Amino acid sequence: MKPKHIKCLSIGLLLTGIFALVYLIFIPVDPSRGHLINNEILRTIIIGLMGIGLLALAGLAIQFQFNNAWGQTVSGKLHKILTLTDSRLFNLQFILVIGFIFLTEAYLLTYFTLPIPARPIILWMAAACLFFWVTLRRAYRDIFNKKPSLVMQLKSGWKAWSKTQRKVFIILFAMGLIYFAAFIPANYGGRVHPDEEVIYPDVVNMLIPGNTFTETLRDSFIISSWWYGYPYFPMSALTLVIPRIIYGNEFASHIELNLLLMRQFISVLPMVASIILLIYLVNEFKKFWASIGMFVVLCLIPGVVHYNIRFWHPDSIIVFLVLLTFWLLKRDDLRFGRDFYLAAFTIGLNAVIKVWGLFFFLAIGGYLLAGWFTKKLDFWKMVRAGLFFILVMVGSILITSPSITIPWNLKTYISELREYYPVMRHGYNEPDPEGVYRLGLPAWMVFFRMHFMQDFFFYFSFITVAAGSLLGTQKTLYRLILAWCSVVGVFLVGWIAVKSFQYLLPLMIPLYAGVFLFPNIAGGEHYPRPLKFLANPKTRQVLWGIVIVLTAIQFYYNLKLFPG
């Protein structure tokens, strides 16, 4: 970084800081707020701090302007720090972008909960993140340009695939489009689900401006129904942008069109993406007929088909995030690098939408212990990695759900959860002559058979997942699936009395993956003497035969559940 870059940066920060200081001096303070913190005292303190900061920036700019030797020395030291490793600049750029997003949300929260006098300094800090990012991009343009763009990385990855992998992906993509389109007639019109009636107004309100800026923010940040976490609502609202542009504020009356878009893009599309991602997890598109067969079997699971018809819910997003977490951890391969912490983000997003992300505690704990046992990490590095993982996860929750930082809003959220959990634990207050609201595996097995798999296939899938976690070539993936499914399965069977088929999607779809991974328990190394036959290449063919026969039987039962 050259002295001119630092000088331009300091001048830019100085000018925006002066603007923020003037804004702070004249900003009107709402008299109904400031009961905990006196706004006038806080304003005085912030003015003093900003004054000190502005003087320091002015002194820095003057030094760089008139003391060239000092400027060269400082810029040289800063350059060494920024370029110490190849990834440091890119990591800093990522931190600045996240900081800008976080500070922008904090600025918006000053209209609800954060002190009003903090608004100018938060705005200044957000501008500082933006200026730092622009300065880095200008000063190290050559280094940033050397990194391939996302398009180039995708092209490179595509070329690195074999001919079979590319062929499988194209066919699955085409089949996915056909499958997606097949649900359009069923999802246009028809009965509106009671859940859709409850959450539809919150999504619509996000796209209709209020009478004031504060009212518009309130409708964007605050949701009246706490069935699902905040990110689910802007995701849904995004699908309605085109109707909003075409019909204006009257778009909300086009209920059939709006529900069609949300059912297709929030329910069906993530489900299709989940199935394709699951196939990639199992065989990386390297097996042509196995991939095509998996797609057909998974797409025609009764619970999956039922979910895709007139059912706008976030469960397919949850499934996709679960499988994406598996993929990131598998790709990380105990390196505890970028993919490991990206998994923390997907888990945080999963947790805030529908709590499911919290059930990854066993999988992540086991993954960290595996890093320690295999000496990829020492004990304290394992602890640090775990703590930073939690920090990233919590940060992702706060960034994607800024409304939970509003105290009264969070209080409402917790109150709703406290009222909702006893219902899920014991069932609704209504007659239950069939004994649906019972706990335990026998009570749930009825719903397993109705929507996902027969008893033999369920037990076989769990046995294969357990065996694969000990033997073969996919132990890491098998262990992640086992840890996830064990926690989710125990939670549902032992604590949840309400039997809704969509609750089973995050459990059953990964279990299907365990079955298709079963042949991978053969072909590994270091088998105990009684299991040496697994090292024989022909054993895998026998295991594939078992998988095909059992899957065909299960597929037959699945087809019997469809009418006609």
C-alpha positions, 0 to 999 in steps of 0.5 A: 500500500502506497502513502497516497492510498493511506492519505486518500483514505484518511481524508475520506474518513475525515470528511465523512466524520465531519459530516457525521459529527454535524449530523450528531449535533443536530439529530433530533432525539425521540423523548420517548426513548432513552430511559436506560441511557440518557441520550444527551449524555451519550451524545456528549460522550460520542461527540468527544470521542468523534472529535478525538478521532477526527483530530487523529485523522487530520494529523495523519493526513498532514503527516502523510502530506508533509513527511514523505519519509515517515509516510513511506516507512508506515506504508511499508510496514502496513504493506508487509502486514497485509501481504504476509500471507496470500489469503490475508488480503482476501480475509480482510476484504471478507471481514470488511464486507461483513462489518459493513453489513453488520453496521448497516443493520445496526444503523437501521436498529437505531430506529427501534432499540439502539440509542439514537445518538449512536446513529451517526457514529455507526453510519461513519463506521459503516462508511469506514468499512466501505472506504477501507474495502475500496482502498484495498481494491485499488492498492492491490488491484493486481493481486485481486485480479489474479484470483479467478472470478466466480464464473472462471472458478465455475468454468474451471470446476466444470472442465475438471469434471469427467465426461460422465459427471458433466453428462449426469449433471446436465440430465439431472438438471433437465429432470429437475426442471421437468419435476419443478414444472410438473407441480405448477398446475397443482400449486396454482389455486386450490385450497389455501393451507391454514399455515399459509393464511397465517404467514402470508400477511407478514410477507406482503407487508415487507413489500408495502411501504409504510407512511414513514420510514420507521413504519416501513422498517417495522414492517420489514423487521418485525413479523407477527407470526413466530412459527418460522425464523426471520430469514424465511420471510425475506426469502419468500418476499423476494419471490414476489418482487415481480408481481409487486412491480407489475401490480403495485400495492395491489399485488397482495390481492393476487393470492393465487399467483403469489402462493404459486410463486412461493410454493414453487420457489420456496418449497419445490425448488430447494427440494429439487436442489437438495436431491441433486446435492444429495446425489453429488454427496453420495457419488459425485455424479460419477455413476450414471445409472445410480445417479438417475435412479437415485433422483427418481427414487428420491423425487417420488418419496410420498412425503416429498411429493406431498410436501411439494403440493400446495405447501409453502413451508421452509422445510425444503430449505432446512433440508438443503442447508443440512445437506450443504453443511454435510458437503462443506464439512466433507470438503473441509476434510478435517482441515478446519479452514474456510469450509468449516466456518462456512458450515457454521454459517449454514448451521446458524441460518438453519437454526434461526429459520426453524431451530434444526441447526442446533441439532448439529452439536453432536456432529460438530463436536465429533468432527472437532474430536476427530481433528484432535484424535487424528492430530490435525489439531492439538487440544487448544487449537481444537478449543479455539476452532470450536469457539470460533465456530460458535462465534461465526454461527452466532454472528450469522444468526444476528446478521440474518435476524437483526430483529431478535436484537430488539428486546421486546421483539425477542421477548415475544419470540421467547414467549411464543416458543414457550407456548408452542413447545408444550403443544408439540410435546403433548399434542393439541388440546383435542380428542385423540382416540387413535392415540396419535399424540403418543411418544416413542418409536412405534407411534412414529413408525406409522408415519414413517410407513405412510410418508417415507419408508417401511420398517425394513428400509428404516432399520436397514438405513440406520444399520448401514449408516452405523456400519459405514461410520466404522468401515469403508471409504466414506467414514467421515460422511457416514459419521456426520449423517449418523450424528445428525440423524441420531440427535434428530431421531431421538428428539422427534421420537422421544419429545415430539407428540405432534405427527406432521410429515414435514418434520421427518424430511430432515431425518429421512432424506439423509437416511436415504443417502446412507442406503445409497452409500452402503456399497462404500463400506467395501473397498477400504483398508485395514479391515479386521480378519472376520471382515477381510472379504470387504476388501474384495472388489467383487464384494461391492457389486454384491452390496450394490445388488442388496441396495438395488433389491431393497430400494426396488421393494421400498419404491414399490411400496412408495408407488402403492401410496399414490392414488390410482 
